Amino acid sequence: MTSSSRIILVTGGARSGKSALAERLAGQFDMPRIYIATATAGDKEMRERIARHREIRGSGWRTVEESLDLAGALTRTDGQGVRLVDCLTLWLSNSFRDDDFAAETGPLCATLAAQKSPVVLVTNELGLGIVPENALARRFRDAHGLMNQAVAATADQVWMSVSGLPLRLKPERGTP
Ligand SMILES: Nc1nc2c(ncn2[C@@H]2O[C@H](COP(=O)(O)OP(=O)(O)OP(=O)(O)O)[C@@H](O)[C@H]2O)c(=O)[nH]1
């Protein structure tokens, strides 16, 4: 992995294989691995899911749990290894202020641009289905799409996982 691939975004639908792709991309950096989890274990199913993820990741990863201050977690861990953030969707949902999505996404993109060590970020490709009936869900969906665009613009590489298959979106093959 070259130094020009410092910020990598991986998008995809639920159970599309995006987390596994992100782990493979992070694994290409020959340095310690730090997993930044934005999920909180709200119920038994989520606790079991998290336990499974930890088991699969194994001891090669240090885990940092940060559901709100993602920029702070990135700043604190910069210089310590490659960071894998899983995922931006839950982070935005935890920190979403109904009226002002830029208040969260702007500082995140500025922090990403300032990182010295690599970061692989996982997000979801929302909004491919029907328009939600609920107004808050519509505002979240729109804010989430704008967040993805802003992070993708900041990223050196963008990938999408479709049915477990990786699709590279940025840079397109053949372009420098
Ligand atoms: N708090 C916490 N959350 C974790 C940990 N490990 C994984 N997670 C969370 O588990 C979630 C990812 O797992 P899944 O929901 O199974 O993945 P998915 O997005 O449905 O499926 P894929 O597209 O295949 O990745 C992310 O939201 C992570 O934050 C951990 O150690 N602690």
The ligand as an ORCA input file, in Angstrom:
! r2SCAN-3c Opt
* xyz 0 1
  N     -18.592     -1.742     20.439
  C     -18.030     -2.604     19.589
  N     -18.583     -2.768     18.377
  C     -17.995     -3.646     17.527
  C     -16.815     -4.369     17.870
  N     -16.500     -5.148     16.827
  C     -17.414     -4.921     15.857
  N     -18.326     -4.013     16.274
  C     -19.447     -3.440     15.511
  O     -20.040     -4.422     14.661
  C     -20.603     -3.758     13.513
  C     -20.252     -4.464     12.216
  O     -20.798     -5.718     12.188
  P     -22.079     -6.199     11.346
  O     -23.247     -5.346     11.702
  O     -22.174     -7.650     11.585
  O     -21.648     -5.910      9.854
  P     -22.575     -5.585      8.607
  O     -22.301     -4.147      8.319
  O     -23.997     -5.969      8.822
  O     -22.041     -6.573      7.536
  P     -20.873     -6.461      6.505
  O     -21.363     -5.603      5.379
  O     -20.646     -7.868      6.048
  O     -19.713     -5.865      7.209
  C     -19.995     -2.382     13.447
  O     -21.006     -1.435     13.704
  C     -18.957     -2.365     14.561
  O     -18.876     -1.105     15.195
  C     -16.249     -4.169     19.168
  O     -15.225     -4.748     19.544
  N     -16.894     -3.284     19.982
*
